[in-house]
Amino acid sequence: MSQTQYLKMLEKEIQKLNKKIDLKILKGEVYRKEARDHRLLLKKVRYHTKQSFSQRMIHLFFRKNIYA
């Protein structure tokens, strides 16, 4: 499985959890387990999409100015 496919799969799982959490909030139920799973999935996404410090600096200094 490529990294792109893996990230798409994680995104789908996050969306499923979001729907489940929303329903539990509307019903007034506890959603602690789902919130924990959601945090873990987000951590995995961030781990696989993190940039090095130099990449962030290059992006910061050479991005197009959207306010000009």
C-alpha angles and dihedrals in degrees: 000000000000122000091249092054091046092052091048090051091050090049091053091050090050090052091050090051091048090055091047091049092048091052092049091050090052091049092046093241128145113263101180095125093050092047090053092049090048091053091049093051091049089051090054092050092049091048092054095043100041118127128215119253091254092051091052092049092049090049091047095051101037104038118117115265104244093188098057 
